[in-house]
Every structure is written in C-alpha cells, then in structure tokens.
Amino acid sequence: MVDPSKMTVAQLKEELDARGLSTTGKKEELKERLIEALDANEEEDEEEEEDIGPHYKEWDDKKAEVCARLGMPRQSPCLIIRSYGEDRSDSEDESPPTADEVAKIRVILGTDARMKATDRAMKFAQGQSPGGYGSDSDVMDSDDDYDEGFFCFTTANSNAVVMGLEAQINKATDAKKPKSTQFDELSMLTYAIHYNNMWFNDNEFWEEGDLVESSCEKLAAAWKKLLAHSDEELGIDPEIRGVSG
C-alpha cells in the first residue's frame, strides 16, 4: 500500500472507507486516522504471532505457500487429522506449540474436489447412500438435515453403512483413477466414517467374522496398498508434514 503521507484525499478516504472508518475531515485528519488504523493492525498481527508461536507460524507460512501454488486462498478449509495439542495432559494449556508438537500436525487441504468428496462420504456415513458414491448432484442440498446439523440416526442407517462400505472402498480405489485421486477419496471416506461413527456401535453385523470386521480389514488393506506409493504420486507435500496439495 502507498505511504499514507503520499496519498491523495480520495485515496485516503478509500482506504478509510474499506476499514469502516470515518471519511470526514481535512487531509491531515484523514492521514492521521489511517496511520493509527495501520499501527493498530500491526500490533494485532504481532499479538497473534506471539499467541501461535514461531514454530506454528513457520508451518502456517509453508501451508500458505502451498495454497498459493494451488491457486487457493490462504484460509482455505482443512480437514484436521491430527492437531498439535492432542498429547497435552492439560487441556487448558494455551501456551504456543513447541517444535515437536508442530511436527505432529497432519491436515488435508480442502480443495474443491476433496470437499465434494467429503460431502458424498459424509452422506454415506449417515447411511443415506449405501450404493456408493453418487454424482455431484446427489450431494445434499443446503436445506437437508445434514447441513442443518440434525439427523436422526437409526440401526437401519448403520446397517446401510456396513453393507455399503466395501463398495465405497472399491470405488475410492478404482485402479482407473490416478493415485492422488484414490488417496483423496479414500481419505475422505475414512474421515467421514470416523467422524460419524455411530454405524460402528449400532449395527446388526458386529459378530466375529461378520461384515464390520471384514470391511474394516478391507479398509486397512486398501490403505496399506495405497501408502506403498510415493508422496509425489499421492499428492502429499512432506515439507509441511502431511498437508496434501
């Protein structure tokens, strides 16, 4: 941004208006008002940097570089696989994360394709799409219960998940798809059935050797096979410890 002291009145007013500040007064008043606002923003940035600590800031800056490379906004959504505070014995400890804690962070960047896959997987994990991944038009509309945060889950829904899980795994890991797409879809499926895990606790296929056990073994085997491929093939960026681009 241009130095406020070198701005015209029109430029000063434009910057002040963008910040929701008053645009009335003479040029010197406008200039002082903008300088105060900029100084306040710098102080807030410094406080935020102190709160998150240098190690997390370094990780966040690297994530921003990946987002920029992919043409994504810095604040793009992430699926958090592992946060830095999971091993803290004191849940109220708000101190900045250490280098070791930051090293344990695992997230998946929410590209458009992944967020669509997440919607489909979440729908399946609620027992609403037992036949496998539907088309994009099958994703729930904003008026559906899923988006409203309310859903009445029954044993029938659980059974639908269990009976459809193997088909979902096969669709996600279809050999015709690039390895990076397989990684995306299997990640979203795994995330969804872990997040919405009522199906695991309330179903009619829980006995030894039944569908729950065999489907979970199928999922584990799919992951073992997929993770045998390189980070580059899977679209994983190891520099920022698991953020997939």
N, C-alpha and C positions, 0 to 999 in steps of 0.2 A: 504494500500500500504506500501511496505517496506520503511524504512527511507532511503532517497537518499544517506546519508553518508555511508550506509552499502551495497549499490548496486554495482554490477559489472559493468564494462564498457558496456557490452552487455545489461544489464537491463536498464541502464541509457539511452542508445540510443533507446531502445524500447519504453520507456516512452516518450522521447522527440519526437520521430517519430509519436507516437499516437496523440501528440498535435500539429503536423505540425511544429515543431521547428527543427532547425539545429542540426545535429548529428555529426558535425565535431568538432575536438579539443581534448585536453587531458582530462583525467578523472576528474580533478578538475574543468575544464571549463564546462564540461557536468553537473557535480553535481550542480554547481552554477546556471547554466541556468535552470535546473529543479526546484531547490528551488525557484528561482524568479517566475517561472510559477505557482508553487503551492501557493505561497504567494499572487500572483495576483488573483488567483481563489478564495482564501479565502476572499479577500477584496470585490470581486464582489458578493459573497454569502452574505456577511454582508450588502452590499448596498441594495441587493434585499430584504433581510429580513426587513430592515428599511423601504423600499418602501411599502411593503404589510402590515406591521404592525404585532404585536404579535397575535392579535385575528384571523386574516385571516390565519396566518402561522399555528396556532394551528388547525384550521379547515382543512387546506390543509394536514397537517400531518395525521390527522384522516382519511381523504379520501385516503391517500396513504396506510394506514393500511388495509382499506377495499379492495383496489386494489390488495395488496399483498395476502390477504386471498383468493381472487378470481383467483389468478394467472394472473392478468392483470398488464401491465406496469403502473408506477406512472402517466405518462402523457396520460393515456387513454382518449379518447374523452368523453365529457359530453354534454348532452342537458341541456342548461340553462333555467330553468323555471322561476327563479327569481334571479337577481343579487343583490349584496349588495348596489349598488349605485342608484337604481331605485327611491328612495324617496328623493334624494338630489335636493335641489332647484337650486343649481348652478351646471350646467352640466360640468363645467370646474374644479370643485373641485377634486383635485387629492390627497388629504390627505388620509392616511391609514384608512380603515374602522373601525368603532367603534364596540364594542362587540354587541350592539343592531343590527347594520347593518349586521354583520356576521350571527347573529341568524336568519335572514330572508332569507338567501341563500337557494335556492331549486334547485337541479340538479338531473339528472338521468344519471348514469354511462352508457357509450356506450358499452355494451357487444356485442359480435358478433351477437347474436340473435336479440338484440334490433336494431343494426344498419341495419340489413337486414329488420327488420320490418319497420324501418324508411324509407328505400328506397321504399318499397312497398307502404307505406302510402303517401309518397311524390308523387309518381307516380299517386296514386288515386286522391290526392288533385289537380292534374292538369287535372283531367277529362280523364285520359288515361287508367283507369282500373275500369270501372263502375260496373263490375260484382262481385267485392270483391277481397280479397287477392289472388294473383296468387302464383305460386310456385316460388322458388328461381330463376329459370331460366327466370322468367318473369321480374325480376328486370332489369332496363335499363342498357344497355351496356355503357362503358365509352365514346363512340362516340355519344351518344344520346344528344339531346338538353338540357335535364335536367342537365346532368353533365357539360355541357359547360356553364351553367348559362344563357341560352337564350331559351325562349319558347313563342310562340305566343298563348295567351290565348283568347278564344272566349266565347260567350254566350253558345255555344253548349258544351264546356268543363264544364262550370259552371253547366249546366243542368245535365250533366253526374254525377257530384259530388253529387248534391242534390238528384237525383234519386237513386244513389247507396249508400248513406250514411247509411241508416237504415240497409242494408245488411252488410255493413262493421262493424257496431256496433255489430250486431248479431254474426258475425264470430269472432270478437275480444273477445266477452264474452261468447263464447260457453261453456256450463256447463261441457263438457268433458275435457276441458283444466284446468290445475292447476290454482289456483287463482293468483299466481305470473305471469304466462304467460298471463292471462287475463289483469292483471294490465299493463304489458309491452306493449301489443298490443293496448289496449285502450289508453294508454299514448301516444304512437307513432302516433296513428290516430288523437288524439286531437291536438297534437303538429303540425302535418302536416297541418290540415285544418285551424289551427290558423295562422300558418306561411304563407301558401299560401291561403289567404282569399278572393281572387278575386271572387271565386264562390259565396260568400255570398252577394256581392254587384252587381252582374250582372247575374241574372238568371230569369227564367220565372215562378217561383213558390214562389214569395215573399209575396203574399197576406195573410191576416189573416186566419189562419187555414189551410194554404197550406203546401206543403212538407218541406219548410225551417223551419217553426215553429214546425211542428210535429217531424221532425228529430232532431232538437236541443233539444226538450223536451225528446226525446228518449235517446239522449246522456247524458243529465243531470240525467235522471233516472238510466241509466247504472252506472254512477259514484256513485250515492247515494247508490246503492245496493252493488257495489264492495267495497267502502270505509267503509262499515259496518264491514268488516273483519279486523283482526288484522294486525299490521305492519309485523309480522313474516310470516303470510300467504301470504301477498302481496310482500314480499321481500324488504321491506323498512327498512333501518337502521336508527332508530331515534337518535342514538348517534351523527351522523353527520348531523342531521337536514334534512332528506329527500333524502339523497343520497341512491339510490336503488341498491342493490347488487345482 
